[in-house]
Amino acid sequence: MSLAILIIDDEPYLPHQFARFFKRHGYEVFTESDGEAGLAALQRQTIDLVLLDLRLPRLSGLEVLSQIRKFDVDVPVVILTAYGDVQTAVAAMKLGAADYLLKGFDLDELLLVAQRALETSAMSRELRQLRQERSDNYHFSHVVGHSERMKEVFDLVARVARSDASVLIIGESGTGKEVVAHAIHEQSARSVGPFHALNCAAIASHLLESELFGYEPYAFTDAKKQKRGLLELAEGGTLFLDEVGEMPLDMQAKLLRVLETHSFFRLGGSKEVKLNVRVLAATNRDLEQARADGSFRSDLYFRFAVLTIPLPPLRERPGDILLFATRFIDDFNKTMGRNVHRISPEAQRLLLAYRWPGNIRELKNVIERAMILSSSDELLPLHLPQEIVGQADPANIALNDPWEQWLNARPVGAVSLEDINARFEKHLVRWALETAKHNRTQATELLGLAKVDQLRYLMKKHSID
């Protein structure tokens, strides 16, 4: 489908010359001789670019531009103006015009300006869409939790988002500290700026400084050209330092200086770089104890501790476990092409009884594994790992018909629930392969799996050739 250009110009011949030129280059073109007709045309059909003359009868070009921006903020407008109207053209740029051309230009120049305006507009729309998607993903309502503890967290996040101060998020590994940091950023005045994250525990201490501050050419042996660090890349936005409790003491001192002066030096540099970045930090360590044993600076701790958000572990908010599980099922249904609708009552009881030492991250991994192993629209106890199933009394777990049939045929004698799970799973995979005469695609369909890779996973797990 070709892009559509609207030309609003009252000159008798020029618009038609432009129209013939753009049509030869594959564009659909509409022409109008006054502003009111042009505005009506914009509301009748989809227009991708407007070429607007400043001098028009009845409504001026500036008035037309102002009206366009009231009902269409996206369409790019290029102003066509005479030499004497340059100041007015500049005023039009302030009202949101994409560019302007002084009359007397050649058609190739007009084409270049039009193409540039269309490309810039397309990129702007895409960027807005990505930011909206990111904002939706990290809106408060997407930080799952209905427990009283999480309601307190939501209240804190809402309040600190309005501030520009540093924030410390405290919680065990896997409790969602980065998700909360994203939520703070997206609900703050900095949401239009970038969000960058650095895990201080995942990077070698001697590389941490260059990652944060960047470096100048020849600052060290391998520094061939200038590199901007995350502090610069996050300019106007937010920098999130995860596991800040693992940061070496010398780096803690340098970070404190950045927070106090809002400036820094690149490695090997002599020019001070001014900074407009909000710093959020998170840790799973007890920083009070770290202060006591000297592994974390007290002045940096107090700098962060002004605003602190404690995240409760999942075991302290069991009412949120099934909420998270349902959210993960929805997500994996989309990425795996599955259609899982529910978790069986027996599996729900097992999930609720488990202590979740790995918190939300562990629950997400468990749901992903269960959906890989599931052959229906329901997650069952046999799809859960042994550490979760083994905590319960097998006598209290109701069995569906396929389980009953297989258990009735099993050898006499004691057998562990883990062994039952594994043997039944292996039995089903072999049955599917034999029924499909070892056609893996058909066996995958028989088991209700979404991909052959899921079957391969099960075959490898049970050493089935």
N, C-alpha and C positions, 0 to 999 in steps of 0.2 A: 504494500500500500504506500503510495507516494505521499510525501509531506506537503502540507497546504500552506500557501503564503497569501496573506491579505495585504493589498496595496491600497492605502488611503491617501489620495492625492487628487487635487482638482485641476491639474494641468491637463489640457486636451489630448496630448499625444504621448507624453512620457510614460504614464502607467501602462499603456498598451505595449510600448516598446519593452518595458521591463517584463511584462507578462509573457510576451513571445520568447524572450531570452530565458526566463526561468523554466518555461514549459519544455524548451529544447534540452534542458538539463534534468528533466524528469520530475519537476515539481507541478503540483496542482495550484492554479493561481486564481484569485478572486480580486476584483478591483471595485472600489467605491470612490465617489468624488467628494464626499463630505463626512464629517465626523459622526453624525447621527446614523447615517446609513452604514458606516463602518462598524459602529457598536452593535447595530442590529445584526449585521453579518456574523460578528463574533459570537453572538448568542444563538444563531441558527445552526452553525456548523462548527466542527472542530478545526481550529486554526493553529498551526505550529509556529508561525512567525508573522509579525506585522511590520510592514514598512510604512512609516507614518510621516507625512509632511507636516511641518510646524504651522504653515499658513494655510488655514482652511476656512471656508465660509461658515458662519454661525458659530460652531464650536471650534476653538483653537486647538492646535495639536497638543498643547499641555493639558487642556481640559479633557480631551479625548484620552490621553494617557492616564490621567487621574481616574477617569471612569473605568478604564480597562483594569486598573489595579484593584478596583473595588470588587470585581467579580471574577477575575482571573489573575492570580499572582504569579503564575508560571510562564505564560506565553511571553517570549522575548519580543521586545519592540525596538526596532532600529529607526532612529530619527533621520529624516532627510531635510536638510536646511540650506539656506543661502548663506553667503559669507557674512552678511550683516546680522545673522541670528545666532552667532556662536554662543553668546552668553545665555540665550534662551535654551540652546541645545545642552549646555552644561546643567542648567536647571532641570531639564528633562532627565538627564542622567541621575540626578539626585532623587527624582521621582521613581526611578527604577528602570529607565531605558537601558537596553543592553549595549548600545553603541550609537554613534551618529556619523553621518557622511555629509560633507559639504558638496552641494550640487556642482556638477562639472566633473564628477568622478567617472571613470570608465566602467563598463559592465563587468569586467573581470574583477575589479576592486569590489563592486557591489556583491558579486557572487561570493568572494572570499569573506566579506564581513557577514553575509547572511549565513554561510556555513559555520563560521566561528560562533555566531550567536546561537544557532541551533545546537551545536555540540555542547556549549557551555550550559544551555538550558537543560539538555538531557542529563548532563552530569549532576546538575543541581537537584533535579527531581530524584535521581537515583540516590544521591546522598541524603536527601530528606527522608526518603523511604527507608533507607538503612538505619538512619537515626531513630525513626519512628518504631521500626521493628526492634531495635535495641532497647529503646525506652519501654516498649510493651513487655519485652522479656524480663526487664528488671524493675517493673512497677511494683509498688508495695504489695498489691494483691497477688503477685506471682512469687513473693517470698512466702512460701506455704506455711500455714500454721494457724490453728484456731484456739490453741491453749492460752491460758492466762499469761504464762511466761512470754509467749510470742507476741501477745497483744502489747505487753510492756516494751518489747523490742521494737515493734512497729511505731509506737509512740515516740521512742527515743530517736529512731531513724528519721521520722518526720520533723522532729525539732532540730536535730543537728544538720539536716540537709539545708535548712534555711541559713545556717551559719557558714563561715568560710574558715573556721578553725580546724586544726588537726584533730583527728579522731583515732582512738585506739579500740579495735574490735577484739574481744577476748573470747576464746572458745576452743574446745578440743578439736583435733584434726577431723575434718569432714563435716563440721557443723554448718557450713555455708557462709564462712566469713567473707569470701570474695563476692558472693551473690549480694550480701548486705552492702559491701563497699560499692558495687555497681548501682544498687538502689539509691544510695546516698548521692552518688554522682548524677544519676539520671533525674533525680527530683530537685537538684540544686540549680543555681543560676549558671553553673558551668557545664550543663548538659550538652550545650552546643559545641563544647571543646572536646579534646581527645581524652580517653581513659587508658592509662598504661599500668600494667601490673608487673611486679618483680618479686619472685620468691627468693628471699635472702638465704634460705637454707639449701637451695638447689643450685647455687652458683659458687664456684671457688672464691675464697676471700680475696685473693689477689686480682680477680677479675671484676669484683663487685664495684670498685671505684670507677673503672672505665665504663662499666655499664650504666652507672648513674650519671657521671659527670662528662663522659665523652673524652676525647683527647685531640691534641693538635698533631700535625705531621711530625714524625721523628721524636715523639714523646718517649717512645721506647722502640726496641728493635724492629718489631713488626708493624709499627704505625706508619704506613705509607702515605695516608691522607687523613684529613680531618674527619672525625666522627662525632656526631651529636649524641649525647647520652639521653637516658629516659627523662631526666629532669627537663631538658630542652624540648624533647618530643612531646611532652605533656603540657607545654606552654598553653595557658588559657583554660586548662582542664584539670584533671586529677591524676595523681600518681599514687598507686596502691602498693605498699610494701608489705608483702605477706611474710610471716615468720620473722618479724623484725627482731625478736628476741635472740635470733641466731647471728645477728650482725656483729662483726668484730668490734672491739672497743675503739680502735682508731677511726673506724668508719662511723661509729656512733657520734664521735666528736665532730666529724665533718658534717654529718647530717644535722646535728644540732645547730651548727653555724648557718647552714642553709635556711633552717626554719626561723632563725633569729634575724638574719640579714636579707633574706629573699634574694640571694645572689650566690654565685659560686665561680670557680675557675675550672676550665677544662684541664685535664692532665697535660702538663707541658706548656700551658698557656699562661700569659701574663695579663690578659684582658679579662676584667670581671664581667660575668654575664648576669644581667638582671633577670629576675624570675617572677612569673605570676602563675603559680601552681599550688593547688591544695594537696596536702599529703595526708593520706589515710594509711593506717598501719594495723596489722593484726598479728596475734601470737597465740600459740597454744601452751606457752610456758607461764609459770608463776613469776611475773616480773618483780613482785615484792621480794620473793626469795632470791631472784637474780640480783636485785639491788643489794641484798644483804651479803651475798657471797662475792660481790664485786664484778659480776659478769655483765651487768647492765648499768649504765650511767643513771644516777638519780636525777640529774638535771634534764636528761632526755625523757626519762619516765614521767616526770612532772609536767613536761611540755605536752606530752600526749595525754596524760591521765585527766586533763581538764574535762575532756569529753570521752567517756568510756562506754562502750556497748557490750555487755556480757551476753553471749549466746549460750542457751542451755543445751546440754547434750540430748540426743534423741530419746534416751531411756527416761529422761525426766519429763518428757511430753509425749507419752504413748498415744494420746489422742490424735497426734499428727502423723503417726506412722502410716496408716492406711491412706491418708491424704497424699503424702509423698508417693506412696506406691502407685496410686491411681494416676498421679501426674506423670510418673515415669512410664507407666503402661501406655498412656496417650502418646508420649514422645516416641517411644520405641515402635508403636504401631505405625507411625508415620515413616520412621527411618528404615524399619525392617519390612514394611509392606504387610504387616500382620493385622489381625482383627480380634485381638484378645479383649473380652468384655468384662471379665470378672476374676476375682480370686476366690477360690472355694472357701467355705467357712472353716474347714480344718486348716488350710494354709494361712488364713487370716489369724487364727488362734496362735499358730506357731510364730508368725511375724510379730504379734503383739507380746508374746512371752519372751522373745529374745532380747538380750541386753544391748546389742548394737554398739560394740566398742569402736567400730569405724564410722558410726553415725550415718549421716545422710549419704555420704559417698559409698559406704558399704551397702546400704539399702539399694542404691541405684544399681550397683554391680550385681546384687542378688536378683533384682527384677530382670535385668538384662539376660542373665544366665537362664532364669526360669523361662523367659520368652523364647530363647534359643531352643530349649529342650521341649517346650510345650508343643503338642500336636493338635491342639483344639483351641477353642476360644476361652478356655478357663485355665488358670494356674492352680496346680495341685501340689500336695506335699511332696510327691516324688520329684518335682521340679526344683525343690529347694535344696541347698547344700547340707551336708551332714551335720555341721555345727549348729544349724538351726533345727533340723528335724530330730537330731539325737538328744536334744534337751527335754523332749516330751516323752510321755509314756505311750508307746505304740498302741496299747490297748484302748486309749482314749481317742484315737484317730479313726474316723469312719472310712471305710474302703468302698470304692465303687466296684461295679461288676467285673471289669477286667482284672483288677487286683484280686478279687475273691477267687476267680477262676484259676489264676496262676498260683496263688497261695495254697489252694486246695491240692494242687498237683506237685508242690515242692517236696523235697526229701524230708523225712521225719527227723526231728532234732532241733536244737536251738539254732537260731539264725539272727544276725543283727539286722536292724532296720536299714543300715547302710548297704548291707549285702542284698537285702530285698530290693531296695531301690535300683542298685546297679544291675542285678540279674534281670529284673523286669524290663528295664530300659534296654538292655542288650537283647533280650528276647524279642521285644517289639521291633528293634532295628533289623534283626535277622529275619523276622517274619516278613517285614516290608521288602527286603532285598530278595528273598526267595519268591515271594508273590509276584514281584516285578521282574523276575528272572534276571536279577542283578542289574537292571536298568536304573541308574541312580536318580535320574529325573523322575521316573514313575514312582520309585520308592519314596522320594521326597514328598510327592503329592499324596501318597497313601498315608504318610505320617502326619500330613497337615502342616508340614514345614514350609516356610516361605522361600528358602533358598537351598540349593544343593550343598552350599558351604556348611549349613547347619547339620546335614546328614554326614558330611565328611568329618565334622567335629565329633559327632557321636561314634562314628566308626573308629576314629583314631583313639577316642577315649576307651573304647571297649575292645581294642585290638582286633577289629573285624576286618579281614582282608577283602 
